[in-house]
Amino acid sequence: MSKEIRKAFEEALELRENSSVFDFFYQDSRRVGSYLAQFDPSGHLLSIKQTEHIETSTQQDAGGEIGGSAFIAKGKAQFSDRVISASKDAAERTFDPLWTNAITLLTYLQQKNLVKRDISEARIGNFVLCEGEFLIADTSFLQKFYTTSEKQNHARANTRGINGQPLSESDFNLQLAAFQNLPQQIQIHLSSDTGKIWSLLQPEYMTVPAGEIMMKHGAVVEGKWHILGIKDGEPTKSVDNFLEIQKKLSTAYPLHPFINETLTTSHFVRGWVGRPIECYGVTPILIFREIGKQ
């Protein structure tokens, strides 16, 4: 373990002992491990082993003297006896540093001033740390919800395009077909003082299933939550700009209509169920809150 990572690790342990507790809602452990491996020439810490040995020994001595008699030659004989006993006890404990690694990464990034707290000033590819309440949406719920014609008709009457206008029949059918065939997406929307943030979560890195969150909180999860992530998207300047991009995509490959259709549809679906044009895009690494403070 390098000196810098060891220092961050020790500070993380000190923080855990002397401050509040971090309640992790999400940790992308593969990304955390990949970053720590780049900072430490020894690689990524997978386990911590602590071994203790206790050894005790006792010694007993006994001795005496035997005098001569008529039946044996005159003289004296001496004898001694020594008994030594020893015992050894050993105890071994192995620790999983999964959650300590998360705090170590956060501590190290802040030590090196690699984290931007104002996402509006961060560049694409910067680490950002934002805080606020967040909204969560699981698309699998709506995908199942829109399987009946009754629900589809309701959506058709109430759905608007990105320009605020009702969708045409063909556009609605296109978006609905694309939406129903998308893989499950768990979206998170966070409103911070410096901007709105949109992210996608991987279910295997969540500590609580999305369905359980929705049953407990609905869409809004209250409290002061922190998201450590990588900024990878800027807000689109305006609706007109968004539509202009879509128009350019439709003619990007005049000899390849299938590619044009793929690009146009992808952009179209993003405008309906993807990242809103006013939101920054962030790839989340950690989502957590502090608990235990008075």
N, C-alpha and C positions, 0 to 999 in steps of 0.2 A: 504494500500500500504506500503510495507516495506521501510525502510530508504534507502537501496541501490537502489531499483527500483525508488523511488521518486527522488533520486539524479540523476540517469540516465535520468529520465523523464525530470527533470528541465534542465539538460545539453542539452538534445535533443531540448527542446524549445528554449534555448539560442542559440544553433547552428543554428536553423531555422531562428532566428531573426537577428543574427549578421554575418552569412556567406552566402554562395551561396545556391541555391535551389537544392534539389534532385529531379531528374526526374526518377520516377520508371517505369521500363518496365515490371517488374514481382515481385510479392510478394505472397509467399505461406502463406496466412494469418492464416491458421490452424496450421502450424508449428510455426509461430511467436507466436501465442497465447499459444500454448502448452509449449514453452520454457519460456515465461514470467510468466506463471502460476506456473512453478516450482521454479522460483526465488522469487516469491512473495507469502507469506502464505495466502493472501487474495484472490488469484486467478488471473484470467486474466481480465484486465480492458476492459469493453465493451462500456462504455459511460462516458462522463463528463458533469455534470449539473451545471450551474451557475445561481444563483438566486439573484436578486436585489430588495430591498424594499425601497420605499420612502413614508414617512408619514408627512403630514402637518396639522396644526390646527390653527384656528383663534378664537379670543374671543372679543365680543363687550359688553360693559356695558352702561346702560342708567339709569338715576334716576331723581327724582324731589320732590317737596314739595307742598302740597295743603293747603291753609289757610281756616279758618272758615267763616261762613256767618250767616245771620239772620235766615236762615231756618234750620241750623244744629247747633249742639252744638259747642261752641267755642273750638278751638283747631286746631291743624295742623296734617296732615297725610303725611307720606313719602312713596315713592314707588321706587323700583329699578327693573331693567330688565337686564338679562345677556343672550347673545346668543353665543353659542359655535358651531363651525362647524369644521369638520375634513374630510380629504380625504386621501386615501391610493392608491398608485400605485405600481404594482409589475411587474417585467419582468423576464422571465425565458428563458434561452438558453441551448440547449443540443448539445454537440459536439461529433462527431464520431472520436475516437482516432486511427482509422485504420492505417493511415500513420505515425502518431506520434509513434505508437507502433513499427513500423519497425525501426525508428531511435533510439528509446529507446533500443531495443534489440541490435542493432549494437553498440551503445555507451556502454551498460553494458558489452557486450562481450569483448570489447577493454579495458575497465577499469580493467577487471579481467584477462587480457592477455590470453584469451581463443581462440584468432584468430591467425592462422598461415598465413603469407603472402607469404611464400615460400612453394608451394604445394609439392615440392620434399622432404622437410624435415618434412612434416606433416605425421602423422600416420592415418591409417584407423579409421574413426570416429571423427577426429578432424574438428573443424570449420576452413575454409580457406577463404581468401579474395584475389581474383585475379583480374587483370585488363588487358584490351586490347581491340582490335576489335573482333567482333564475327560474325560468319556465322550462318545462320538459314536455316533449311530445313524442309519442311512439306511433309511427305511421302504420304499424301493423293493425292497430285498433281501427283506424279509418279505412284501411284497405278491406277489412272484413265487413265494416259497416256499410260500405258502398256496393255490396254485392247484390242487393235487391233493387228492382226498378223503382220502387217507392222512394228509397233513399237517393237514388241517382236523380230522379226528377226534382227532389228537394234541393239537391246540390246544384243542379242545372239552373234553377230559378234564382239562386242566391249567390252563385259564384261570379266574381268579377275578375277581369284581366288585370295585368299590372298597371294598365292605364286607367283603371277604375271603371271601365265600360263593361257591360255584359258580354260574355263570350258567345261567339256564334256556335251553332250546333256542331259544326265540324271541328272547331277548335276545342270545344268542351269534350267531345268524344275522344279526340286525340289525347288530351291531357288525362282524361279518366283512364284510358287504356294504358298509357305510360305509367300512371300512378299505381294502378293495380298490379303491374308487372315489376315494379321496383322491389329490390330486396328490402327487408326491414331496416328502417332508419330510426334511431333514437336521437332526436334533435334537442339541443339545449340553447336557450336564448337568455343572455345575461345583460342587464342594464346597469352600466357603471357610470361614474361621474364623467368619464372621458369618452364614452361612446357605447353603442349597442354591439353585442358580440353574438355570433352564431357559430355553433360547433356541432359536430356529429360524435356520438359516443359509441364505443365498441362494447357490446353487452358483457363480454368476458372480463372486462376490467372494472366493472361496476360492483360495488359492495352491496348494493340494494337493487333488486330488479325494478325496471321501469314501471311495471304494472303495480307494484306495491307502493311506489312513490305516488302514482296517479290516484290510487285508492285512498291514500292518506291525506294528500295535499291538493288533489286536483291537478291543475297545470302549474300553479305558482308555489315554489318552495321558498318559504320565508327564511329570514336570517341573513347573516353576513357571510357569504360564501366567497372563497378565493379560487380563481382559476389560474394556474400556471400553464402556459402553452406557447405555441409558436404562431406569430401573426403570419397569415398566408393569403389574406384577401382584403382589399380596400373597398369601401362603399362605392357603389356606382353613382356617378355624379347626378343623374336624373333619370326619370322614366324615358324621356326622349333618347338619352344616351344608350340606355338598355335596349330599346327598340332598334336603334341605329346599328348596334352591334349585331342584333339578330338578323337584320336586313343584309348586312355585309356577309354574315355566315352563309346565308342562303345562296350566295353567288360566288363563294370562295373557290369552288372547284366546278367550273361550268361543264367539264367533261365527265364529272363523277357525281351524278344526281343522288346516288345513295349516300355518299359522304356528306353532301350538302344537307340532305334530309336528317341525317344523324346529328349533325352539328346544330341545325335549327331546332330540332325536337329537344335536344339536351338543354339548350338555352331556354326554350319555351317552358320545359318542366321546372327548371330552376326558378323561373319567375313565378310559378304557381305554388310549388311545395318545397323549394330549396331556399337557399340563403336570400333573405330580403335585401333589396338594393341599398337600404340605409345601414346595413350591418357590416361590421368587420368580420372577416373569416379568421378563425383561430383553431389550430389543431391542439386539442387539450392533452396535457400530460398529467396534471394533478388537479383535482377538485376537492377542496377541504374547507373546514371551518374550525375555529378555535372554541373549545368548550372548557368549562371549569372555572373561568374567571368570574369574579364577583362584579 
